């Protein structure tokens, strides 16, 4: 089954809790605090696996959670770090945050991507000893791991995309110019999944070509299979538009050409501007008048035009030579740039609930929804700190601290940051 879109929930591991413990050793009268830190939670990591070609595995499993970190213990023993959860996806998968739609990562290269960071382990009580607080009897809880709902969308990595109505000869063409072996028969929608083939142009020279099935009139609006597969031409550097110049299916080749380009424009205006080579196929079934008329129509519009009869390999070499020459002048395969998830979306998605506790004059704030905001806050940047301040005020945390009796100069602890309160 070819599946090229999926939605899943990912949850990184929570950090382990810090320990409250005191040193106990024979002949030592009063050992100090020695509670260890909790271990960090495991991350959710996406990696490319070239042996996978679809997102079918995500059709049946929708939730993924990494391992939590272990709690700390006495003698300053830190908890064990949670194991990362590695999720394997096909090359070309674009990961988006589901609500905002922003691109978290384009998995086109081989580098792994940490999509959700594990929560930091809580500090043990040994961190809170001061000259005036020599026996702190509290520790920090571990921070929750990041949690997101994400969409996975597979966009094929191909240099050239084949366009055209069903049964115009795309599968025949890709089968004779590459090692790809699509099933070919004389009926519509034979190809139900995109087919990739590598076209060799000699030593150390090749390009990838993709047969994109299912484009018919109305494809951009969901008719036929086109709506499902139009996304796969988005990365292509150029397009080869194959038309049945003989009209053997009872259609007009000029009308076919215009309808397919209209579907491209409706789907993505930029995609419609992608360089095209137009190929008239099935010339063995066409009259001289049909061939001449269509050739004049295409060339008047500034396109390179070629003719072929794909099953007997007539004219196919000229087409791939022209494609290789055009590719040499074009930029590399498109990659989608990663974007920051808007803080406003984070605030909207998460509950604004929180707790404030006081331990030995330290005001401890716990609010899981604050974790992504803190991780994006630059403590050396004034505007970033101002935004964090506004979040603390608008969520009611500042008012809650005042209700607890906080005074200027007292210590506020929010997960892995501490600061002195200023009125």
KASULVEN-V605560 format. One record per pair of residues at least 12 apart in sequence whose ideal C-beta (glycine too) atoms are under 7 Angstrom apart, sorted by the first residue. I is the first residue (numbers start at 1). J is the second residue. D is the distance in Angstrom with one decimal. If there is no record, write none. Layout:
i:I j:J d:D
i:I j:J d:D
This chain:
i:1 j:56 d:5.1
i:2 j:54 d:5.0
i:2 j:193 d:3.8
i:3 j:54 d:5.0
i:3 j:55 d:4.6
i:3 j:56 d:4.4
i:3 j:59 d:5.4
i:4 j:54 d:6.6
i:4 j:55 d:6.1
i:4 j:153 d:6.9
i:4 j:154 d:4.1
i:5 j:55 d:6.8
i:5 j:151 d:7.0
i:5 j:152 d:7.0
i:5 j:153 d:5.2
i:6 j:55 d:4.6
i:6 j:58 d:3.7
i:6 j:59 d:6.5
i:6 j:152 d:4.7
i:7 j:98 d:6.0
i:7 j:149 d:6.7
i:7 j:151 d:5.0
i:8 j:58 d:5.6
i:8 j:62 d:5.1
i:8 j:63 d:7.0
i:8 j:64 d:6.3
i:8 j:150 d:6.1
i:8 j:152 d:6.8
i:9 j:62 d:6.4
i:9 j:63 d:4.9
i:9 j:149 d:5.1
i:10 j:44 d:4.5
i:10 j:64 d:5.0
i:10 j:115 d:5.9
i:10 j:116 d:5.1
i:10 j:148 d:5.6
i:10 j:150 d:6.2
i:11 j:65 d:4.4
i:11 j:116 d:6.7
i:11 j:145 d:6.1
i:11 j:147 d:4.6
i:12 j:41 d:5.6
i:12 j:42 d:6.5
i:12 j:43 d:5.6
i:12 j:44 d:5.2
i:12 j:66 d:5.0
i:12 j:116 d:3.9
i:12 j:117 d:5.7
i:12 j:118 d:4.5
i:12 j:119 d:6.8
i:12 j:145 d:3.0
i:12 j:146 d:4.9
i:13 j:41 d:2.9
i:13 j:42 d:4.0
i:13 j:66 d:4.2
i:13 j:67 d:4.9
i:13 j:68 d:4.4
i:13 j:69 d:6.1
i:13 j:82 d:3.7
i:13 j:118 d:4.6
i:13 j:119 d:6.8
i:13 j:145 d:4.9
i:14 j:41 d:4.9
i:14 j:68 d:4.7
i:14 j:69 d:6.9
i:14 j:119 d:4.7
i:14 j:142 d:5.4
i:14 j:144 d:5.1
i:14 j:145 d:5.3
i:15 j:38 d:5.2
i:15 j:40 d:5.6
i:15 j:41 d:5.0
i:15 j:69 d:4.8
i:15 j:118 d:6.8
i:15 j:119 d:3.7
i:15 j:120 d:4.8
i:15 j:121 d:4.2
i:15 j:122 d:6.1
i:15 j:142 d:2.9
i:15 j:143 d:4.8
i:16 j:38 d:2.9
i:16 j:39 d:4.5
i:16 j:68 d:6.7
i:16 j:69 d:3.7
i:16 j:70 d:4.7
i:16 j:71 d:4.4
i:16 j:72 d:6.4
i:16 j:79 d:3.8
i:16 j:121 d:4.9
i:16 j:122 d:6.9
i:16 j:142 d:4.9
i:17 j:38 d:4.9
i:17 j:71 d:4.6
i:17 j:72 d:7.0
i:17 j:122 d:4.9
i:17 j:139 d:6.7
i:17 j:141 d:5.1
i:17 j:142 d:5.2
i:18 j:35 d:6.0
i:18 j:37 d:5.4
i:18 j:38 d:5.3
i:18 j:72 d:5.1
i:18 j:121 d:6.9
i:18 j:122 d:3.7
i:18 j:123 d:4.6
i:18 j:124 d:4.0
i:18 j:125 d:6.9
i:18 j:139 d:3.5
i:18 j:140 d:4.9
i:19 j:35 d:3.6
i:19 j:36 d:5.3
i:19 j:71 d:6.4
i:19 j:72 d:3.9
i:19 j:73 d:5.1
i:19 j:74 d:6.3
i:19 j:124 d:4.7
i:19 j:139 d:5.9
i:20 j:35 d:5.0
i:20 j:125 d:4.8
i:20 j:137 d:5.9
i:20 j:138 d:6.5
i:20 j:139 d:4.9
i:21 j:34 d:5.6
i:21 j:35 d:4.2
i:21 j:73 d:6.9
i:21 j:74 d:3.5
i:22 j:34 d:6.5
i:32 j:129 d:6.1
i:32 j:134 d:6.9
i:33 j:125 d:4.4
i:33 j:126 d:4.7
i:33 j:129 d:5.3
i:33 j:135 d:6.5
i:33 j:136 d:5.7
i:34 j:74 d:6.0
i:34 j:75 d:5.7
i:34 j:76 d:4.8
i:34 j:126 d:5.3
i:35 j:72 d:6.0
i:35 j:74 d:6.5
i:35 j:124 d:3.2
i:35 j:125 d:4.1
i:35 j:126 d:5.6
i:35 j:139 d:5.4
i:36 j:72 d:3.4
i:36 j:73 d:5.5
i:36 j:76 d:4.9
i:36 j:77 d:4.4
i:36 j:78 d:4.5
i:36 j:79 d:6.9
i:36 j:124 d:4.7
i:37 j:72 d:4.9
i:37 j:78 d:4.7
i:37 j:79 d:6.9
i:37 j:121 d:4.9
i:37 j:122 d:6.8
i:37 j:123 d:5.5
i:37 j:124 d:5.1
i:38 j:69 d:5.4
i:38 j:71 d:5.4
i:38 j:72 d:5.0
i:38 j:79 d:4.6
i:38 j:121 d:3.3
i:38 j:122 d:4.5
i:38 j:142 d:4.4
i:39 j:69 d:3.2
i:39 j:70 d:4.7
i:39 j:78 d:6.4
i:39 j:79 d:3.5
i:39 j:80 d:4.7
i:39 j:81 d:4.5
i:39 j:82 d:6.4
i:39 j:121 d:5.0
i:40 j:69 d:5.0
i:40 j:81 d:5.0
i:40 j:82 d:6.8
i:40 j:118 d:5.2
i:40 j:120 d:5.7
i:40 j:121 d:5.2
i:41 j:66 d:6.4
i:41 j:68 d:5.4
i:41 j:69 d:4.8
i:41 j:82 d:4.6
i:41 j:118 d:3.1
i:41 j:119 d:4.4
i:41 j:145 d:4.4
i:42 j:66 d:3.4
i:42 j:67 d:4.5
i:42 j:82 d:3.6
i:42 j:83 d:4.9
i:42 j:84 d:4.6
i:42 j:85 d:6.0
i:42 j:118 d:5.0
i:43 j:66 d:6.1
i:43 j:84 d:4.7
i:43 j:114 d:4.9
i:43 j:116 d:6.6
i:43 j:117 d:5.6
i:43 j:118 d:5.0
i:44 j:64 d:6.4
i:44 j:66 d:5.5
i:44 j:85 d:5.4
i:44 j:87 d:6.7
i:44 j:115 d:4.9
i:44 j:116 d:4.0
i:45 j:84 d:5.1
i:45 j:85 d:7.0
i:45 j:86 d:5.1
i:45 j:112 d:5.2
i:45 j:113 d:6.9
i:45 j:114 d:5.5
i:46 j:87 d:5.1
i:46 j:89 d:5.8
i:46 j:95 d:6.4
i:46 j:105 d:6.9
i:46 j:107 d:6.1
i:46 j:112 d:6.7
i:46 j:113 d:4.7
i:46 j:115 d:5.6
i:47 j:86 d:5.8
i:47 j:88 d:5.7
i:47 j:112 d:4.7
i:48 j:89 d:6.5
i:48 j:91 d:4.8
i:48 j:107 d:5.2
i:48 j:110 d:5.7
i:49 j:88 d:4.0
i:49 j:89 d:6.9
i:50 j:91 d:5.8
i:52 j:88 d:6.1
i:52 j:89 d:6.8
i:52 j:90 d:4.6
i:53 j:90 d:5.5
i:54 j:90 d:6.6
i:54 j:154 d:7.0
i:55 j:90 d:6.9
i:55 j:152 d:5.5
i:55 j:154 d:5.7
i:58 j:152 d:6.2
i:64 j:85 d:5.9
i:64 j:87 d:6.1
i:65 j:85 d:6.9
i:66 j:82 d:6.0
i:66 j:83 d:7.0
i:66 j:84 d:6.0
i:66 j:85 d:4.0
i:66 j:118 d:6.2
i:66 j:145 d:6.6
i:67 j:82 d:3.7
i:67 j:83 d:4.5
i:68 j:82 d:5.1
i:69 j:81 d:5.7
i:69 j:82 d:4.6
i:69 j:118 d:6.9
i:69 j:121 d:5.1
i:69 j:142 d:6.0
i:72 j:121 d:7.0
i:72 j:124 d:4.7
i:76 j:124 d:7.0
i:76 j:126 d:6.0
i:79 j:121 d:5.9
i:82 j:118 d:5.9
i:89 j:107 d:5.6
i:89 j:152 d:6.4
i:90 j:154 d:5.6
i:91 j:107 d:6.6
i:91 j:108 d:6.4
i:91 j:157 d:6.0
i:92 j:107 d:7.0
i:92 j:108 d:5.8
i:92 j:154 d:5.8
i:92 j:155 d:5.3
i:92 j:156 d:5.6
i:92 j:157 d:4.5
i:93 j:107 d:4.5
i:93 j:152 d:5.4
i:93 j:153 d:6.9
i:93 j:154 d:5.3
i:94 j:106 d:5.2
i:94 j:153 d:4.8
i:94 j:155 d:5.8
i:94 j:336 d:5.5
i:95 j:107 d:6.7
i:95 j:115 d:6.3
i:95 j:150 d:5.5
i:95 j:152 d:6.0
i:96 j:150 d:6.4
i:96 j:151 d:4.8
i:96 j:153 d:6.9
i:97 j:148 d:6.0
i:97 j:150 d:6.1
i:97 j:341 d:5.1
i:98 j:149 d:4.2
i:98 j:150 d:5.8
i:98 j:151 d:5.2
i:99 j:345 d:5.9
i:99 j:349 d:6.2
i:100 j:341 d:6.1
i:100 j:342 d:6.0
i:100 j:345 d:4.5
i:102 j:339 d:4.2
i:102 j:341 d:5.7
i:103 j:336 d:4.9
i:103 j:337 d:6.7
i:103 j:338 d:5.7
i:103 j:339 d:5.2
i:104 j:150 d:6.7
i:104 j:338 d:6.3
i:105 j:338 d:5.4
i:106 j:335 d:5.1
i:106 j:336 d:4.1
i:108 j:157 d:6.1
i:108 j:335 d:5.3
i:115 j:148 d:6.8
i:115 j:150 d:6.7
i:116 j:145 d:6.3
i:116 j:146 d:4.0
i:116 j:147 d:6.5
i:116 j:148 d:5.8
i:117 j:145 d:6.9
i:117 j:146 d:5.2
i:117 j:375 d:6.9
i:118 j:145 d:4.8
i:119 j:142 d:5.5
i:119 j:143 d:3.7
i:119 j:144 d:4.9
i:119 j:145 d:4.5
i:119 j:371 d:6.9
i:120 j:142 d:7.0
i:120 j:143 d:4.8
i:120 j:415 d:6.6
i:120 j:416 d:5.2
i:121 j:142 d:5.2
i:122 j:139 d:6.0
i:122 j:140 d:3.5
i:122 j:141 d:4.9
i:122 j:142 d:4.5
i:123 j:139 d:6.3
i:123 j:140 d:4.6
i:124 j:139 d:5.1
i:125 j:137 d:6.8
i:125 j:138 d:6.3
i:125 j:139 d:4.7
i:128 j:360 d:6.9
i:128 j:362 d:6.8
i:133 j:360 d:5.1
i:136 j:360 d:5.4
i:138 j:359 d:3.6
i:138 j:360 d:6.4
i:141 j:366 d:6.6
i:143 j:371 d:5.8
i:143 j:415 d:4.6
i:143 j:416 d:7.0
i:144 j:368 d:4.2
i:144 j:371 d:6.1
i:146 j:371 d:6.5
i:146 j:372 d:6.1
i:153 j:231 d:6.7
i:155 j:231 d:5.6
i:155 j:232 d:6.1
i:155 j:234 d:5.6
i:155 j:235 d:5.4
i:156 j:194 d:5.6
i:156 j:196 d:6.5
i:156 j:210 d:5.3
i:156 j:232 d:4.4
i:156 j:235 d:6.6
i:157 j:208 d:6.8
i:157 j:235 d:6.1
i:157 j:333 d:5.7
i:158 j:196 d:6.1
i:158 j:208 d:4.6
i:158 j:209 d:6.2
i:158 j:210 d:3.6
i:158 j:235 d:6.7
i:158 j:236 d:5.6
i:159 j:207 d:4.2
i:159 j:208 d:5.1
i:159 j:209 d:6.9
i:159 j:236 d:6.8
i:159 j:237 d:5.1
i:159 j:327 d:5.7
i:159 j:333 d:6.5
i:160 j:207 d:6.3
i:160 j:209 d:4.4
i:160 j:236 d:6.1
i:160 j:238 d:5.7
i:160 j:240 d:5.8
i:160 j:323 d:5.6
i:161 j:210 d:5.2
i:161 j:212 d:5.3
i:161 j:233 d:4.1
i:161 j:236 d:3.7
i:161 j:239 d:5.0
i:162 j:174 d:6.5
i:162 j:209 d:6.6
i:162 j:210 d:6.6
i:162 j:211 d:4.9
i:162 j:212 d:6.1
i:162 j:240 d:5.4
i:162 j:242 d:6.2
i:163 j:212 d:6.6
i:163 j:215 d:6.1
i:163 j:239 d:5.4
i:163 j:241 d:4.6
i:163 j:242 d:6.9
i:163 j:260 d:5.6
i:164 j:215 d:6.9
i:164 j:241 d:6.2
i:164 j:242 d:4.0
i:164 j:243 d:6.2
i:164 j:260 d:6.6
i:165 j:215 d:6.7
i:165 j:216 d:6.2
i:165 j:256 d:5.4
i:165 j:260 d:6.9
i:166 j:188 d:4.2
i:166 j:189 d:5.5
i:166 j:216 d:6.8
i:167 j:188 d:5.6
i:167 j:249 d:6.2
i:168 j:242 d:5.0
i:168 j:243 d:6.2
i:168 j:244 d:4.4
i:168 j:281 d:5.9
i:169 j:242 d:5.7
i:169 j:281 d:4.1
i:169 j:282 d:6.3
i:169 j:310 d:4.7
i:170 j:211 d:4.9
i:170 j:242 d:5.4
i:171 j:184 d:4.9
i:171 j:190 d:6.4
i:171 j:191 d:5.4
i:171 j:211 d:5.9
i:172 j:184 d:5.8
i:172 j:310 d:4.0
i:172 j:311 d:5.3
i:173 j:242 d:6.4
i:173 j:310 d:4.5
i:173 j:316 d:6.5
i:174 j:195 d:6.1
i:174 j:197 d:4.8
i:174 j:209 d:6.0
i:174 j:211 d:4.8
i:176 j:310 d:6.0
i:176 j:313 d:5.2
i:176 j:316 d:5.7
i:177 j:199 d:5.3
i:177 j:316 d:5.6
i:177 j:320 d:5.3
i:178 j:197 d:2.9
i:178 j:198 d:5.6
i:178 j:199 d:5.1
i:178 j:209 d:6.2
i:179 j:197 d:6.3
i:179 j:198 d:6.5
i:180 j:195 d:5.2
i:180 j:196 d:6.5
i:180 j:197 d:3.2
i:182 j:195 d:4.7
i:182 j:211 d:6.4
i:189 j:213 d:6.7
i:189 j:214 d:6.4
i:189 j:225 d:6.5
i:191 j:211 d:5.9
i:191 j:213 d:4.0
i:192 j:213 d:6.5
i:194 j:210 d:5.5
i:194 j:211 d:6.5
i:194 j:212 d:5.7
i:194 j:213 d:6.7
i:194 j:229 d:6.0
i:194 j:232 d:5.1
i:195 j:210 d:6.9
i:195 j:211 d:4.3
i:196 j:208 d:6.0
i:196 j:210 d:5.3
i:197 j:209 d:5.2
i:199 j:320 d:5.6
i:201 j:324 d:5.2
i:207 j:324 d:6.5
i:207 j:327 d:5.7
i:210 j:232 d:6.3
i:210 j:236 d:6.9
i:212 j:229 d:5.3
i:212 j:232 d:5.4
i:212 j:233 d:5.4
i:213 j:225 d:5.9
i:213 j:229 d:6.0
i:214 j:226 d:4.7
i:214 j:228 d:6.9
i:214 j:229 d:5.3
i:215 j:260 d:5.7
i:215 j:263 d:6.1
i:217 j:259 d:4.9
i:219 j:263 d:4.7
i:220 j:263 d:4.8
i:220 j:266 d:3.9
i:220 j:267 d:4.2
i:226 j:263 d:6.4
i:230 j:267 d:4.8
i:233 j:271 d:6.4
i:234 j:268 d:6.7
i:234 j:271 d:6.2
i:234 j:334 d:6.9
i:235 j:333 d:5.4
i:235 j:334 d:4.7
i:236 j:274 d:6.6
i:237 j:327 d:6.0
i:237 j:330 d:4.7
i:237 j:331 d:7.0
i:237 j:333 d:6.2
i:238 j:274 d:6.3
i:238 j:275 d:4.4
i:238 j:276 d:7.0
i:238 j:323 d:6.7
i:238 j:326 d:5.5
i:238 j:327 d:6.4
i:238 j:330 d:6.2
i:239 j:274 d:5.4
i:239 j:276 d:4.7
i:240 j:277 d:5.1
i:240 j:279 d:6.0
i:240 j:319 d:6.8
i:240 j:323 d:6.3
i:241 j:257 d:6.8
i:241 j:260 d:6.6
i:241 j:276 d:5.2
i:241 j:278 d:4.9
i:241 j:279 d:6.9
i:242 j:279 d:4.9
i:242 j:281 d:5.3
i:243 j:256 d:5.5
i:243 j:257 d:5.4
i:243 j:278 d:6.7
i:243 j:280 d:5.7
i:243 j:281 d:6.8
i:244 j:256 d:7.0
i:244 j:281 d:6.0
i:244 j:282 d:5.2
i:245 j:280 d:3.5
i:245 j:281 d:6.6
i:245 j:282 d:6.3
i:245 j:283 d:6.2
i:245 j:286 d:4.8
i:245 j:290 d:5.9
i:245 j:291 d:5.9
i:245 j:294 d:5.1
i:246 j:282 d:4.5
i:246 j:285 d:3.7
i:246 j:286 d:3.8
i:246 j:290 d:6.3
i:247 j:290 d:6.9
i:248 j:282 d:6.0
i:248 j:285 d:5.3
i:253 j:294 d:5.1
i:254 j:294 d:6.5
i:254 j:297 d:5.5
i:257 j:278 d:7.0
i:275 j:326 d:6.0
i:275 j:330 d:6.7
i:276 j:303 d:5.9
i:277 j:304 d:5.0
i:277 j:306 d:6.8
i:277 j:319 d:6.8
i:277 j:322 d:5.7
i:277 j:323 d:6.2
i:277 j:326 d:6.8
i:278 j:298 d:4.8
i:278 j:303 d:4.7
i:278 j:305 d:5.1
i:279 j:306 d:5.0
i:279 j:308 d:5.9
i:279 j:319 d:5.6
i:280 j:294 d:5.7
i:280 j:295 d:7.0
i:280 j:305 d:7.0
i:280 j:307 d:4.8
i:281 j:308 d:5.7
i:281 j:310 d:5.8
i:282 j:309 d:6.7
i:283 j:307 d:4.9
i:283 j:308 d:6.9
i:283 j:309 d:5.4
i:284 j:309 d:4.9
i:291 j:307 d:6.6
i:304 j:322 d:5.9
i:306 j:318 d:5.5
i:306 j:319 d:5.0
i:306 j:322 d:6.6
i:343 j:373 d:5.9
i:343 j:376 d:6.6
i:343 j:387 d:6.9
i:346 j:372 d:4.8
i:346 j:373 d:6.0
i:350 j:369 d:3.0
i:351 j:369 d:5.9
i:352 j:369 d:6.3
i:352 j:395 d:4.9
i:353 j:367 d:7.0
i:354 j:366 d:6.4
i:354 j:367 d:3.6
i:354 j:395 d:6.8
i:354 j:397 d:5.8
i:356 j:400 d:4.9
i:356 j:401 d:6.1
i:356 j:404 d:5.5
i:358 j:404 d:5.8
i:361 j:410 d:6.4
i:361 j:411 d:7.0
i:362 j:411 d:4.9
i:362 j:413 d:5.5
i:363 j:401 d:5.7
i:363 j:404 d:6.3
i:363 j:406 d:5.4
i:363 j:410 d:6.2
i:363 j:411 d:6.8
i:363 j:412 d:4.9
i:363 j:413 d:6.9
i:364 j:413 d:4.9
i:365 j:397 d:6.0
i:365 j:412 d:6.6
i:365 j:414 d:4.6
i:370 j:414 d:6.5
i:371 j:415 d:6.6
i:373 j:388 d:6.7
i:373 j:391 d:6.0
i:374 j:414 d:6.6
i:374 j:415 d:6.2
i:374 j:417 d:6.3
i:401 j:421 d:6.7
i:406 j:421 d:5.2
i:408 j:421 d:6.1
i:408 j:422 d:6.1
i:408 j:423 d:5.0
i:409 j:421 d:6.8
